[in-house]
């Protein structure tokens, strides 16, 4: 789950990009031109004028941009454990607002916060050890040893059972996970995109225990 701040009126919403053109259309189904509508520059009421369903499937026509509070209410109702993937930081006031939502719906202890080390340090200043996991990630442009060094120096690293270091699957090697596990952290991966389980099984053999993916693979796995 990606969280953005509709900073024009301060409503926290669930969307990956600040620019809505990749996922939204106008109400009549026409495309929203790139670089014209940004979440961070819009009031939530204005964002409600767009359709966030049609680009996924016509059966979702009319779907609106969900507020974070509504999403967390649903998670609490059905027992889902929320994972926030954050590309930008929040103020302490916004972190406190998120903490209040999580607490209201009984989700604080099952919540995973995912982001760059600097974002997780900001979150830790509010959440401390109350949440489930701090999950930092990196891709092929970074070196696993540098990432581990940054995590080791962070404020949240003292409780290693709560720390995941996550690797983009297409760039992942056994060496990455060997180093992460040797440092005492949990090993994770995202975007496996493996319908039949072969890549999953290889990653499981390498000691990976945390997976973030949007493709269902319910068979062929050797857990």
trRosetta pair geometry for C-beta under 8 A, 3 or more apart (Angstrom, degrees):
i j d omega theta_ij theta_ji phi_ij phi_ji
1 14 5.9 -52 -166 -143 99 111
1 71 6.9 140 -146 160 142 150
1 82 6.0 -38 26 -161 147 90
1 83 5.9 142 23 77 89 61
1 84 5.6 -49 85 -101 97 50
1 85 6.6 154 72 14 41 82
2 14 6.7 114 74 -168 60 60
2 15 6.1 -58 94 104 109 25
2 16 4.1 110 29 -99 161 51
2 17 8.0 41 124 -21 158 37
2 84 7.6 94 -124 -161 20 63
2 85 5.3 -44 -89 72 67 93
2 86 7.5 141 -146 -89 63 37
2 87 7.3 7 -147 -8 109 103
3 12 6.1 -2 -171 -175 107 103
3 13 7.4 151 -154 80 60 36
3 14 6.2 -37 -99 -104 61 56
3 68 5.8 42 -131 -95 110 127
3 84 5.1 -16 -6 -149 124 111
3 85 7.8 151 8 60 76 47
3 86 6.1 -27 53 -94 96 86
3 98 7.8 56 173 -108 165 130
4 12 7.5 162 85 -155 38 58
4 13 5.6 -25 68 68 86 86
4 14 7.8 140 23 -118 79 9
4 15 5.2 -43 17 62 125 91
4 17 8.0 -13 -59 98 148 21
4 18 6.1 165 -139 -94 142 66
4 39 4.7 54 127 107 141 154
4 40 6.9 -101 175 -59 110 82
4 88 7.8 55 -123 40 71 116
5 10 7.1 -24 -174 -141 96 42
5 11 7.9 151 -162 78 53 37
5 12 5.9 -31 -106 -102 64 67
5 13 7.7 149 -107 22 16 77
5 39 7.5 125 75 130 33 109
5 40 6.5 46 82 -109 75 82
5 88 7.8 -100 15 88 107 121
5 90 6.7 138 -54 -109 137 94
5 94 6.5 -39 -102 -132 135 150
6 9 6.2 -10 120 52 104 77
6 10 7.0 -24 84 49 74 9
6 11 4.4 -6 54 61 122 84
6 12 7.3 -151 17 -76 82 16
6 13 5.4 58 -28 -7 109 119
6 39 5.3 -92 -92 175 73 82
6 40 7.0 -146 -127 -100 33 29
6 42 6.0 -62 -149 80 101 76
6 43 6.9 82 160 -152 120 20
6 44 5.1 111 103 -67 165 79
6 47 6.6 -98 -114 -14 139 144
7 10 6.5 33 -141 -81 39 48
7 40 4.9 16 16 -158 109 72
7 41 7.6 -1 57 -70 93 32
8 40 7.5 124 -27 158 81 36
8 41 6.0 61 -54 178 116 26
8 42 5.6 -139 12 95 141 14
8 43 4.8 -95 104 -65 125 58
9 43 4.6 57 -13 -131 125 80
9 44 5.8 -96 66 1 125 88
9 45 7.7 44 12 3 160 89
11 43 7.9 73 11 -170 120 52
11 44 4.0 9 38 -54 157 134
11 67 6.1 -75 178 -121 109 103
12 67 6.8 81 81 -168 65 74
12 68 3.9 -30 115 11 107 134
12 69 7.2 107 67 -27 103 78
12 94 7.1 133 -75 -159 119 103
12 97 7.0 166 -22 114 136 127
12 98 7.0 145 -115 -81 172 89
13 39 6.3 -137 58 -154 131 129
13 44 6.9 165 -63 -113 124 101
13 47 7.2 -43 -96 111 168 165
13 65 5.4 12 -167 152 132 113
13 66 6.8 142 -157 87 76 47
13 67 5.8 -64 -103 -113 67 43
13 68 6.3 -126 -92 -31 13 81
14 65 7.3 176 58 -178 68 74
14 66 4.8 -7 37 76 118 99
14 67 7.5 69 -4 133 89 9
14 68 5.8 135 -50 -86 85 63
14 71 5.1 84 -44 -42 146 153
15 20 7.0 -34 -173 -106 151 84
15 23 6.9 -170 -149 61 101 151
15 39 6.0 172 68 -72 140 150
15 52 7.9 -99 -101 -134 111 139
15 65 6.1 -22 -57 -145 123 111
16 22 7.9 -62 74 81 114 130
16 23 7.2 124 37 -36 102 145
17 20 6.8 170 89 -87 103 31
17 22 5.6 80 15 34 156 124
17 23 6.9 162 33 0 112 114
17 39 7.8 148 110 -7 55 119
18 38 5.0 10 151 -156 94 93
18 39 5.1 -120 -149 34 56 96
18 40 5.3 -17 -150 -6 116 107
19 22 6.9 77 102 -5 93 95
19 34 6.5 31 171 -157 139 67
19 35 6.0 -34 -124 -80 135 44
19 37 7.1 108 -153 77 58 58
19 38 5.7 -36 -87 -99 55 75
20 23 6.2 -85 -168 58 64 87
20 24 4.2 -5 157 22 107 131
20 32 6.0 -6 96 92 93 159
20 37 5.0 -42 36 100 111 109
20 38 7.4 -177 -10 -106 84 23
20 39 6.5 115 -56 -52 99 83
20 47 7.2 168 -72 -136 157 98
20 50 6.3 71 139 117 148 169
20 52 7.8 -80 -165 -97 113 97
20 65 7.8 -66 -124 -79 129 135
21 24 6.8 -72 -105 54 19 83
21 31 7.0 46 -160 176 93 90
21 32 4.5 -139 -110 93 72 95
21 33 6.4 -62 -112 112 135 20
21 34 4.6 -140 67 -94 167 51
21 35 7.4 -36 -9 -8 142 40
21 36 7.0 87 -65 34 120 89
21 37 6.9 133 -54 46 79 93
22 55 7.9 144 146 156 44 164
23 52 6.0 19 136 -147 98 83
23 55 5.8 -164 -158 65 38 144
23 56 7.9 22 -156 -48 82 90
24 32 5.5 16 94 3 92 141
24 37 7.6 -74 75 85 136 138
24 50 4.3 29 177 155 131 130
24 51 6.3 144 -162 73 75 47
24 52 5.0 -37 -100 -93 88 67
24 55 7.0 -96 -70 -4 11 131
24 65 7.6 -25 -88 -63 129 106
25 28 7.9 -114 143 70 107 47
25 29 5.3 4 145 -150 147 30
25 30 6.3 147 -174 70 99 30
25 31 6.1 -64 -123 -101 83 33
25 32 6.2 -165 -129 -19 29 88
25 50 6.8 158 75 -168 33 86
25 51 4.9 -23 64 64 86 104
25 54 5.1 -41 23 60 135 128
25 55 6.1 155 -30 -45 101 96
26 29 7.0 -35 72 38 75 19
26 30 4.7 -4 40 61 120 86
26 31 7.5 17 0 73 92 12
26 32 6.1 141 -45 -70 75 78
26 49 7.9 -21 -146 137 66 90
26 50 6.5 -69 -109 -122 33 74
26 51 7.1 23 109 14 18 98
27 49 6.4 -77 -42 172 113 67
27 50 7.0 -124 -53 -121 67 28
27 51 5.7 126 -109 -34 42 105
29 51 7.1 -21 -84 48 48 152
29 54 5.8 -143 -121 179 80 169
29 61 8.0 -25 -87 -129 98 113
32 36 6.4 -148 170 63 85 115
32 37 5.6 -55 -179 23 132 127
32 50 6.6 2 -63 -130 140 129
33 36 4.6 65 79 -12 94 137
35 38 8.0 5 -148 -57 43 101
37 41 8.0 -151 -164 70 42 104
37 42 6.4 32 -170 -62 84 139
37 47 7.9 138 170 -105 120 74
37 50 7.3 140 134 -60 164 148
38 41 4.4 58 73 21 105 106
38 42 6.4 173 83 -17 50 98
39 42 5.9 -75 -141 38 26 109
39 47 6.8 38 -119 -95 71 140
42 46 4.8 -126 -170 79 100 122
42 47 5.2 108 126 -54 136 94
43 46 4.7 95 61 3 83 102
43 47 7.3 -151 95 -5 45 86
44 47 5.5 -55 -150 36 39 113
44 48 6.6 49 150 -30 66 99
44 65 7.8 -140 -150 84 80 120
44 67 7.3 24 -145 -87 143 101
45 48 5.7 -47 -157 21 34 118
46 49 6.0 -40 -174 7 45 115
47 50 6.1 -53 -170 26 52 109
47 65 5.1 -41 145 31 120 145
48 64 5.6 7 -134 -147 74 125
48 65 7.1 -115 -85 35 53 95
50 65 7.3 40 71 -27 103 110
51 54 5.1 36 129 -3 127 110
51 61 6.4 -13 -165 -155 134 61
51 62 6.3 -41 -130 -80 102 21
51 63 6.8 82 -170 52 68 62
51 64 7.9 -66 -124 -85 40 51
52 55 7.8 -53 -165 28 38 103
52 63 5.0 -89 77 103 79 93
52 64 6.1 78 24 -159 113 14
52 65 5.2 123 -36 -67 153 65
53 56 5.9 -68 -165 36 47 108
53 57 7.4 -52 169 60 80 60
53 59 8.0 -104 164 90 117 45
53 60 3.0 -144 -169 129 109 93
53 61 5.4 -159 94 -80 120 14
53 62 6.0 -18 34 49 142 41
53 63 3.0 114 -56 19 115 110
54 57 7.8 -109 -153 83 29 22
54 58 6.1 24 -139 -107 73 52
54 60 6.8 -148 -61 82 30 82
54 61 5.0 46 -80 -102 87 74
56 60 5.2 6 69 40 115 147
56 63 7.8 -6 30 35 127 149
57 60 5.2 87 65 4 79 100
58 61 5.5 1 -171 -40 56 109
60 63 4.7 -17 168 -21 95 130
66 70 5.1 -126 -168 78 94 120
66 71 5.1 97 136 -55 133 98
67 70 4.6 93 61 4 88 102
67 71 7.1 -155 93 -5 47 85
68 71 5.6 -57 -149 37 35 112
68 72 6.2 30 156 -16 69 107
68 98 7.3 -51 144 -112 148 85
68 101 6.7 39 125 160 103 174
69 72 6.0 -57 -146 39 29 107
69 73 6.4 38 152 -25 63 104
69 101 5.5 -124 -108 -125 73 127
70 73 5.6 -49 -150 31 32 116
70 74 6.7 32 152 -17 63 103
71 74 5.8 -57 -156 35 33 111
71 75 6.5 35 148 -21 67 104
71 82 7.5 100 133 -110 105 129
72 75 5.3 -45 -145 33 39 116
72 76 6.4 40 156 -18 66 103
72 82 6.4 -35 -108 -47 79 155
72 101 5.0 90 69 155 164 112
72 102 6.5 -103 -152 -86 140 52
72 104 7.8 81 122 69 126 100
72 105 5.0 170 147 24 94 155
72 107 6.2 -127 -161 22 99 155
73 76 6.0 -58 -153 37 28 110
73 77 6.4 29 151 -23 63 109
73 105 5.8 -142 -100 -98 40 135
74 77 5.5 -57 -148 34 32 114
74 78 6.3 -2 167 7 69 109
74 80 7.3 9 119 28 80 130
75 78 6.8 -77 -143 50 23 85
75 79 7.8 -97 173 81 55 9
75 80 4.1 -94 -138 70 76 101
75 81 7.3 133 -170 -70 116 9
75 82 5.0 -22 -126 -51 166 102
75 105 6.6 84 75 137 90 142
75 107 5.9 45 111 -96 123 144
76 79 7.9 33 -169 -69 23 32
76 104 8.0 -87 -55 105 163 69
76 105 3.2 -127 -50 178 147 102
76 106 5.4 112 -138 47 110 91
76 107 5.7 -101 -79 -45 90 107
77 105 8.0 -58 -30 -156 64 112
81 107 7.4 159 -132 -151 51 95
81 110 4.3 -110 -126 159 97 112
81 111 7.3 -160 -173 -83 76 33
81 112 7.2 57 148 -5 103 99
81 132 7.1 15 -170 -7 123 163
82 102 7.7 -125 50 -111 133 100
82 107 6.0 37 15 178 111 139
82 110 7.4 96 28 108 66 91
82 111 5.5 -8 70 -120 93 78
82 112 7.3 -161 105 35 52 71
83 111 7.8 156 -90 -165 37 54
83 112 4.4 -13 -113 69 81 111
83 114 5.9 32 176 -12 96 122
83 135 7.3 -5 -153 29 109 151
83 212 6.8 -134 117 -111 162 120
84 98 7.9 -7 -53 -161 166 142
84 111 7.4 9 -2 -174 102 100
84 112 7.3 -177 25 92 63 60
84 113 5.6 -10 60 -121 104 59
84 114 6.3 -176 89 31 50 79
84 115 7.8 -17 114 -39 88 105
85 114 4.5 -28 -101 83 65 120
85 115 6.8 146 -162 -71 46 70
85 212 7.9 114 -66 -178 129 157
86 89 7.4 82 149 -91 128 35
86 90 7.7 -77 -152 -20 144 98
86 113 7.2 -9 0 -170 122 83
86 114 6.7 154 13 83 74 60
86 115 4.0 -26 63 -82 94 129
86 119 5.3 -173 95 173 122 150
87 115 7.3 -152 -68 -129 23 98
88 119 7.6 147 144 -100 14 126
89 118 7.0 -65 -73 122 128 96
89 119 5.1 -150 -92 -111 81 81
89 122 5.3 75 -150 27 114 168
90 94 3.7 -115 -178 86 118 127
90 95 5.2 147 95 -51 122 76
90 98 7.3 86 90 -13 172 131
90 122 6.9 158 55 133 67 133
90 123 8.0 66 43 -80 107 77
91 94 4.9 97 53 6 75 98
91 95 7.2 -136 97 -2 41 86
92 95 5.5 -53 -147 38 35 113
92 96 6.3 38 153 -22 66 104
92 122 7.8 -128 -77 -173 65 91
92 125 6.9 -70 -108 105 101 122
92 126 6.2 162 -147 -71 74 116
93 96 5.7 -55 -152 35 29 112
93 97 6.6 34 148 -22 62 103
94 97 5.3 -48 -149 31 37 116
94 98 6.5 38 151 -18 66 100
95 98 5.7 -52 -151 36 34 111
95 99 6.3 37 150 -21 66 105
95 122 6.8 -156 -64 143 144 89
95 123 6.1 -175 -131 -118 126 56
95 125 7.5 72 101 74 167 88
95 126 4.0 165 133 4 128 164
95 127 7.4 -109 177 -32 112 87
96 99 5.5 -50 -145 36 34 114
96 100 6.4 39 153 -23 64 102
96 126 6.0 -133 -68 -145 63 132
97 100 5.8 -51 -151 31 31 112
97 101 6.7 32 150 -18 62 102
98 101 5.7 -54 -153 34 35 112
98 102 6.4 32 152 -17 67 106
99 102 5.7 -54 -146 38 32 111
99 103 6.2 32 155 -19 66 108
99 108 6.9 46 -156 -114 71 111
99 126 5.8 -137 -42 150 139 116
99 127 6.3 -167 -97 -86 114 78
100 103 5.8 -56 -146 39 29 111
100 104 6.2 37 153 -28 64 106
101 104 5.6 -53 -148 30 30 115
101 105 6.6 -1 164 5 64 108
102 105 6.6 -75 -150 49 26 91
102 107 4.5 -104 -156 79 75 94
102 108 4.4 109 130 -80 111 66
102 111 5.3 -27 -139 -50 140 148
102 131 7.8 -19 160 -102 162 101
103 106 7.7 36 -174 -71 30 27
103 107 7.8 -96 -53 48 18 66
103 108 5.1 24 -81 -46 64 126
107 110 5.5 -80 -159 56 61 99
107 111 5.5 81 143 -57 90 99
108 111 5.9 -48 -151 5 27 121
108 127 7.8 -177 -163 -140 95 99
108 130 5.6 -29 156 145 115 112
108 131 6.3 -102 174 -92 64 69
109 130 6.6 -89 -87 169 67 70
109 131 6.9 -166 -121 -130 26 32
109 132 6.3 85 160 -62 46 80
110 132 5.3 28 -151 -46 25 132
111 127 7.9 -116 86 -137 126 143
111 131 4.6 -67 76 -144 94 107
111 132 5.8 164 60 11 36 96
112 131 7.0 151 -91 156 28 114
112 132 5.3 -54 -68 75 73 110
112 133 4.3 -1 -121 60 95 100
112 134 7.8 -173 -159 -77 68 17
112 135 5.5 34 173 -11 109 125
112 164 7.6 6 -155 18 124 135
113 119 7.9 -150 158 128 108 98
113 120 6.2 142 113 -117 112 79
113 123 4.8 178 162 160 163 167
113 127 7.0 173 -18 18 146 163
113 131 6.1 49 -10 120 104 163
113 133 7.4 -167 32 95 59 59
113 134 5.8 -17 68 -116 95 62
113 135 6.8 173 87 27 42 81
114 135 4.0 -29 -101 81 83 111
114 136 7.4 168 -154 -84 60 25
114 137 6.5 30 -175 -18 103 116
114 164 8.0 -37 -104 74 91 118
114 166 7.2 -5 -142 16 116 147
114 212 7.8 41 -95 -70 166 162
115 119 3.5 -63 126 85 138 138
115 120 5.6 175 67 -48 92 78
115 123 7.4 126 38 -15 130 133
115 135 7.8 88 8 81 46 70
115 136 6.9 -36 83 -110 38 66
115 137 7.9 -51 -130 21 7 94
116 119 4.9 92 57 8 74 103
116 120 7.2 -147 95 -5 37 89
116 136 6.5 53 -146 -141 22 98
116 137 8.0 -74 -79 50 49 69
117 120 5.7 -59 -147 39 33 110
117 121 6.3 37 154 -24 67 103
117 136 5.4 19 -70 -116 68 147
117 150 4.9 -131 -34 145 166 115
117 151 6.2 -137 -105 -83 120 59
117 154 5.4 -130 -165 -84 108 132
118 121 5.7 -48 -148 30 32 114
118 122 6.8 35 151 -19 61 102
119 122 5.7 -53 -156 34 35 113
119 123 6.5 34 148 -17 66 105
120 123 5.4 -51 -146 38 37 113
120 124 6.1 44 152 -27 67 103
120 134 4.7 93 -160 -165 127 115
120 135 7.8 -176 -94 50 132 36
120 136 5.9 -82 -17 -69 147 98
120 154 6.9 15 93 -170 112 149
120 156 5.8 -88 144 19 108 149
121 124 5.5 -49 -145 31 32 115
121 125 6.9 42 152 -29 60 96
121 154 5.6 -132 -78 -155 102 99
121 155 5.2 99 -136 24 89 110
121 156 6.7 -143 -96 -12 55 103
122 125 5.9 -47 -161 18 33 114
122 126 7.7 11 149 0 59 102
123 126 6.2 -73 -166 44 40 99
123 127 5.5 -3 159 12 81 120
123 131 8.0 -31 152 15 117 151
123 134 7.3 164 83 -115 126 103
124 127 6.1 -69 -118 58 31 88
124 128 6.4 79 -173 -91 65 26
124 134 6.7 -1 -71 -90 105 143
124 154 7.8 127 1 159 158 105
124 155 5.2 170 101 93 147 112
124 156 4.3 -137 -91 -69 147 109
125 155 7.5 44 -65 92 73 159
127 130 5.3 -126 -179 51 73 99
127 131 4.8 -5 174 -15 136 114
129 159 5.6 90 -118 -8 117 163
129 162 6.6 -165 -142 -22 81 169
131 134 7.5 98 84 -57 118 71
131 162 7.7 112 89 -165 72 124
132 162 7.0 179 148 -140 35 90
133 162 5.4 -169 -115 -171 49 64
133 163 7.0 154 -160 -91 79 16
133 164 5.3 28 178 -8 130 110
133 186 7.5 -57 -135 45 129 144
133 210 7.9 159 -172 -115 169 149
134 156 4.7 42 4 142 170 150
134 162 6.0 56 12 134 85 92
134 163 5.3 -19 68 -108 94 68
134 164 7.2 -177 90 27 44 72
135 163 7.8 159 -84 -163 39 45
135 164 4.1 -8 -113 66 82 113
135 165 7.9 -179 -156 -80 56 19
135 166 5.6 33 180 -19 99 124
135 188 6.4 -9 -147 30 111 162
135 210 7.3 -149 -119 151 123 154
136 147 7.0 180 119 -173 122 107
136 150 7.9 -141 151 99 164 113
136 151 6.1 -160 40 -88 146 111
136 163 7.7 -8 11 -166 96 91
136 164 7.4 170 29 88 53 63
136 165 5.9 -16 71 -115 87 65
136 166 6.9 -177 93 23 35 84
137 165 7.5 149 -93 -170 38 49
137 166 4.0 -34 -100 75 91 101
137 167 7.1 -175 -153 -71 76 21
137 168 7.3 89 174 -46 109 73
137 188 7.5 -72 -96 88 92 115
137 190 6.8 -6 -133 7 142 127
138 141 7.8 -126 -179 63 89 70
138 142 4.0 -83 -172 66 126 139
138 144 7.3 175 72 -95 140 55
138 147 4.8 -108 -22 -87 151 145
138 165 7.7 -10 10 -175 101 91
138 166 7.7 148 18 81 56 59
138 167 6.6 -21 66 -111 74 62
138 168 7.5 -99 106 -5 41 91
139 142 6.4 91 56 19 48 96
139 167 7.7 127 -102 -162 37 58
139 168 4.2 27 -115 0 82 138
139 171 5.5 110 -171 18 63 155
140 168 6.8 -75 -26 64 77 128
140 170 7.6 -57 -41 99 121 88
140 171 3.6 -145 -66 -120 91 139
142 146 6.2 -125 -176 72 89 119
142 147 5.7 77 146 -54 128 109
143 146 4.3 80 70 7 96 108
143 147 6.9 -170 89 -9 49 85
144 147 5.6 -56 -149 37 35 112
144 148 6.3 35 155 -19 68 105
144 165 7.9 97 -150 148 87 138
144 167 7.5 -16 -96 -93 107 121
144 175 7.2 173 31 121 151 87
144 176 4.6 -174 -79 -128 148 74
144 179 5.0 114 129 72 129 144
144 180 6.8 -90 -169 -50 119 87
145 148 5.7 -50 -146 36 32 112
145 149 6.4 37 152 -22 63 105
145 179 6.3 -91 -77 -168 70 151
146 149 5.6 -52 -149 34 32 114
146 150 6.5 33 152 -19 64 104
147 150 5.7 -54 -151 35 33 111
147 151 6.4 30 152 -16 66 105
147 165 6.3 123 132 -153 122 125
148 151 5.7 -55 -147 39 33 110
148 152 6.2 39 153 -25 66 105
148 165 6.8 -14 -86 -99 73 165
148 179 6.2 -116 -39 147 150 107
148 180 6.7 -153 -86 -100 113 57
148 183 4.9 -149 -153 -74 127 166
148 185 7.5 -155 -123 9 91 136
149 152 5.6 -50 -146 33 30 116
149 153 6.6 21 157 -12 62 108
150 153 6.0 -64 -152 40 30 105
150 154 6.7 45 148 -44 63 102
151 154 5.4 -44 -153 7 38 122
151 157 5.3 128 156 -94 72 122
151 163 6.5 123 -175 -179 126 140
151 165 6.3 -84 -45 -82 162 115
151 183 7.8 89 80 141 124 145
151 185 6.9 9 130 -72 154 152
152 157 5.6 155 -127 174 25 167
152 183 7.2 -103 -69 -166 108 124
153 157 7.4 75 40 7 18 148
154 157 4.7 113 63 -25 88 104
155 158 7.9 -36 170 -7 40 102
156 159 7.2 -60 177 42 63 90
156 162 7.3 -101 171 99 100 114
156 163 6.6 141 124 -87 99 108
157 160 6.8 20 -178 -83 64 72
157 163 6.0 28 -121 -70 58 160
159 162 4.6 23 114 21 109 115
159 163 7.1 142 92 -23 64 96
160 163 5.4 -64 -146 33 46 114
160 183 8.0 -162 -139 129 131 75
160 184 4.4 -17 -178 131 161 108
160 185 5.6 -113 -164 -87 96 59
161 186 7.7 63 -155 -37 37 108
163 185 4.9 -68 103 -131 102 103
163 186 6.7 166 92 23 50 87
164 185 6.7 142 -122 169 20 101
164 186 4.5 -43 -102 80 72 108
164 187 7.5 136 -155 -115 76 2
164 188 4.5 39 176 -18 118 130
164 210 5.1 -27 -138 38 138 168
165 180 4.7 -148 67 -132 126 122
165 183 7.9 34 0 68 147 133
165 185 5.0 62 -4 119 105 145
165 186 7.3 158 20 77 63 55
165 187 6.6 -29 67 -113 82 51
165 188 6.7 173 84 29 32 89
166 187 8.0 124 -98 -178 44 44
166 188 3.6 -38 -100 89 85 111
166 189 6.2 -180 -160 -75 77 19
166 190 5.8 45 167 -18 123 100
166 210 6.7 -85 -94 100 100 119
166 212 6.9 14 -152 13 145 122
167 171 6.5 -128 174 82 96 90
167 172 4.3 110 120 -96 129 101
167 176 5.2 71 -88 147 158 150
167 177 7.3 -102 8 -64 143 80
167 180 7.9 -126 -33 -38 115 147
167 187 7.6 -15 3 -168 108 87
167 188 7.1 157 14 88 64 57
167 189 5.4 -26 64 -106 79 75
167 190 7.8 -179 83 20 34 71
168 171 4.7 47 80 26 100 107
168 172 6.7 -164 85 -40 45 87
168 189 7.6 77 -163 -157 6 73
168 190 6.3 -40 -109 65 50 85
168 191 6.2 -1 -152 48 74 121
169 172 5.3 -46 -142 6 34 123
169 189 5.0 78 -81 174 82 114
169 190 6.6 -129 -24 82 92 34
169 191 5.1 -143 19 87 110 72
169 192 4.7 155 -91 -96 160 49
169 193 7.1 -176 71 20 148 86
169 199 7.1 63 -175 159 128 136
169 203 7.6 -55 -127 -78 100 141
170 191 6.9 -35 -15 108 94 118
172 176 5.5 -108 -150 49 69 147
172 177 7.2 44 -174 -36 108 101
172 189 5.8 -17 -65 -119 160 119
172 203 7.4 28 117 -108 150 107
173 176 5.1 115 57 -6 70 97
173 177 7.8 -151 96 5 45 83
174 177 6.0 -63 -155 43 40 103
174 178 6.0 45 149 -25 72 107
174 206 5.2 -136 -121 -125 80 123
175 178 5.5 -54 -143 35 31 115
175 179 6.4 29 159 -18 65 106
176 179 6.2 -66 -159 36 25 107
176 180 6.4 20 152 -16 65 110
176 187 7.9 124 122 -143 85 117
177 180 5.4 -50 -141 37 38 112
177 181 6.0 32 161 -14 69 107
177 187 4.5 58 -139 -148 91 154
177 203 7.8 159 -65 -153 158 72
177 206 4.7 83 75 149 155 113
177 207 5.5 158 157 63 121 102
177 208 5.9 -77 -121 -61 141 85
178 181 6.2 -61 -146 42 24 105
178 182 6.1 25 156 -20 62 112
178 206 7.7 -83 -49 -169 72 93
178 207 7.8 111 -83 31 47 138
179 182 5.7 -55 -142 38 28 112
179 183 6.4 27 157 -19 63 107
180 183 5.9 -62 -155 35 28 109
180 185 5.2 -77 -179 72 82 104
180 186 7.8 -29 150 102 115 21
180 187 4.6 119 96 -92 136 92
181 184 7.7 70 180 -59 34 14
181 185 7.2 -107 -91 63 29 59
181 187 5.6 -39 -57 -36 89 120
181 207 5.1 -7 -70 130 151 153
186 209 5.9 -80 -162 58 101 114
186 210 5.7 73 144 -16 119 125
187 206 7.5 -103 118 119 156 94
187 207 5.6 74 33 110 141 91
187 208 4.8 -95 110 -106 107 60
187 209 6.5 99 60 17 74 76
187 210 7.0 180 97 30 39 93
188 208 6.6 110 -115 -156 20 93
188 209 7.4 -57 -83 67 65 59
188 210 3.4 -41 -101 84 100 111
188 211 7.0 -166 -155 -68 78 28
188 212 6.9 40 173 -6 117 97
189 192 6.2 74 120 -68 117 95
189 203 5.8 -82 13 -150 155 146
189 208 5.4 -7 -7 -152 114 146
189 210 7.4 146 18 88 55 68
189 211 6.0 -12 65 -113 83 66
189 212 7.5 -162 97 32 42 74
190 211 7.5 138 -94 -167 47 49
190 212 4.1 -20 -106 72 96 103
190 213 6.6 177 -153 -71 56 61
191 212 7.7 -6 -24 95 53 82
191 213 6.5 146 -89 -113 19 77
192 199 5.6 171 -172 106 99 124
192 200 6.0 62 173 -75 153 79
192 203 7.0 -90 -114 -8 125 154
192 211 6.4 -21 -20 -152 134 112
192 213 5.0 -46 29 -89 94 137
192 215 7.3 -125 74 53 83 113
192 217 7.7 -66 97 -5 129 144
193 213 7.0 -163 -50 -148 45 114
193 215 5.6 92 -119 7 46 149
194 197 6.4 139 133 -65 110 14
194 198 6.3 -132 -168 50 126 68
194 199 3.9 -148 -83 42 153 112
194 200 5.4 -165 84 -27 137 87
194 215 7.3 146 41 92 36 134
194 217 6.0 12 94 -79 76 152
195 215 6.3 -86 -81 161 69 126
195 217 6.0 -178 -154 -97 27 93
196 217 7.2 -65 12 -137 8 110
196 220 5.5 -12 172 67 57 174
197 200 4.9 -63 -150 46 56 119
197 201 5.6 57 154 -28 85 102
197 217 5.4 153 -74 175 74 124
197 219 6.7 -104 -37 101 138 51
197 220 3.0 -179 24 108 151 111
197 221 4.9 -135 -139 -67 122 64
198 201 6.0 -56 -151 33 26 109
198 202 6.8 26 152 -17 61 105
198 220 7.5 -40 -45 153 54 130
199 202 5.6 -52 -151 35 36 113
199 203 6.4 34 152 -17 67 106
200 203 5.8 -61 -151 39 31 109
200 204 6.3 33 152 -21 67 106
200 211 7.3 10 -128 -105 99 152
200 217 5.9 -178 -32 107 152 155
200 220 7.7 108 57 105 124 94
200 221 5.4 -51 117 -110 135 100
201 204 5.5 -49 -144 34 34 114
201 205 6.5 37 154 -20 64 102
201 220 7.3 -90 -42 144 120 83
201 221 6.3 -168 -72 -136 83 53
201 222 5.1 59 -128 25 105 101
202 205 5.7 -54 -154 34 32 112
202 206 6.6 27 150 -16 64 108
203 206 5.5 -58 -150 38 35 112
203 208 4.1 -32 163 37 95 140
203 211 7.7 104 110 -89 146 108
204 207 7.9 96 180 -33 30 10
204 208 6.2 -82 -83 61 34 84
204 221 7.2 117 -33 -167 152 91
204 222 6.3 177 89 77 149 79
204 223 6.7 -117 -139 -108 148 43
208 211 7.1 79 144 -67 114 84
213 217 7.6 3 98 4 151 107
217 220 6.9 -72 177 58 99 104
217 221 6.5 105 127 -51 105 116
